[in-house]
């Protein structure tokens, strides 16, 4: 937006009140003439497509500055689990890899079936689900918006949105170089430059390159390659990756501003799949072969803001393409096999949004717009299972299990904020959206036993679905005084229907219905003790209809041939709360705390094999997560400063898996992690010594079951053990 751009520049302390990944030193605070040095600075967000103080938005929001994310080693949304109340990740029975993870907020989106329930946006543009974990490279801030955001953000924001705001270049020349090394032999180099290239033309470039040996080991492959050299291991999760982002800004007049951002990331290496054999409590993978996974993600967003008298026009044109391949040993051991699976995925998205915004008089602010998109998604599952227990021992050979999904749609939306007086704000919004999805599958596989083909499928099933929806939003905010306000909000969420990613037959390629939710929220925000303590508390209730769930159907009705599908649960509900507190006790000591509680359960659900699941809790949703952090900074010799930080986070237990037939459900224990950091800085130099997971906890986050065997073969996806390292940063 054209108005007050400087309000969006990063603040040293600005994101602390939203629950930091690391508390930020008060010594980094910018002190105004009217504030004491212990005051916390105002946080400016754009969650409602307007620049507003976080404390004035009637919505539960978590905000992080780009500098704070870099300081805390938070590279993407996966690192925010446990640090952001009521945020988690879900998985899928097809693969334990990242391609089948989705963001979950308040329990919504707890099974990764179809499109995600929490959308990711970069520079105002929606990105496909394969790019949900896009890196936080050279960003100004990241906003986590809880509850349906369909009115203003649109697609796939039934549970919320991850809004990544790219740092805008300006006339000030800035540069940064950072080098990191840790005990996993990780070497990482980061750099960023920004400044003015010509009159009214500004640019920035940032890059991130890293290489690591990882923390997982595989002795099986080492023994096979090393002959009698027993006891050796090879890395099971080593990888190399790079990413870069360029941003350009052109301001030929006071009325016109053009911003273009372009980014690319590439990763190649091992993911340690299918994981650590469950119950071993170590970091040993036992696959009898390892093949590198690949991930390629690139895109661009063009933002144009033009002030036409009293009306501002915003145009966002975006393109993104993502490709990935996830090959791994499906049985995860040398005793069985060979059993090979590779899922190759691709998504390509082109979108266009036009918004108009203005004021009616002195107390009404309005916004209206249109949006259109076209998305193509390909999923190609290649399988060579040569050693199965299925039907007394058989082979499953899949040359093609391809799903081509073509989605297109448009939407119109409007939002009005009315301030009838100084203490009351009323908000009204609605969005009409229409989507069409076309499926064209290709199936070519055979089930073979002792050289005899038991079942053969060669088919090209297709289908088409149309969905439309109106999603309203209503809110009210009351200022109790200058420091505290309360709010209420109702919003409807919508997730369009679709087709499964890996159909095994024309029957399993059946379409599933759209998902609808009604979200009710009450909250209070404010500050106490003359601005030294900021807090926000939100209570919510969500009622979900036709929840989209990963499930199982049987090929040709044979209970020995289960295949993945997607179904709709009748009714579900989620309720809970979020709390964030930041307290600047003095100019050198700060406390940060946050907590989330989610009670999410099915209220009316009979699954596809006839089991009544009513009353069961959602998988992948911890009931409780909490964080507490402390930061202490003080002067030492020669005008240098030392900063000591500690952060403790707790994530409650979950259920991993859908619990339908072969997709067994496993309880995963709660975990807690302590991270420590000591930083020494002077002038433009900074050295950070960090120890993540300082207590060296063995942390299991989810479980993958290699099905098609008589006995369960569960594997644990785990967090790294204790990791110590050092990071050097030079700013100029």
Secondary structure, 3 states (H helix, E strand, C coil): CCCCHHHHCCCCCCCHHHCCCCCCCHHHCCCCCCCCCCCCCCCEECCCCCCEEHHHCCCCEEEEEHHHHHHCCCCCHHHHECCECCEEEECECCECCHHHCEEEECCECCCCCCCCCEEEEECCEEECHHHCCCCCCCEEEEEEEECCCCCCCCCCCCCEEEEEEECCCCCCCEEEEEEEEECCCEEEEEEEEEEEEECCEEEEEEEEEEEECCCCEEHHHHHHHHCCCCCCCEECCCEEEEEEEEEEEECCCCCEEEEEEEEEEEEEECCCCCCEECCCCCCECCCCCCCCEEEEEEEEEEEEEEEECCEEEEEEEEEEEEEEEEEEECCCCCCCCCEEEEEEEEEEEEEEEEEEEEEECCCEEEEEEEEEEEEEEEEEEEEEEEEECHHHCEEEEEEEEEEEEEEEEEEEEEEEEECCCCCEEEEEEEEEEEEEEEEEEEEEEEEEECCEEEEEEEECCEEEEEEEEEEEEEEEEEECCCCEEEEEEEEEEEECCECCCCCCCCCCCCCECCEEEEEEEEEEEEEECCCCEEEEEEEEEEEEEEEEEEEEEEHHHCCCCEEEEEEEEEEEEEEEEEEEEEEECCCCEEEEEEEEEEEEEEEECECCCCCECCCCECCCCCCEEEEEEEEEEEECHHHCEEEEEEEEEEECCEEECCCECCECCEEECCEEEEEEEEEEEECCEEEEEEEECCCCCCCEEEEEECCCCCCCCEEEEECCCCEEEEEEEEEC
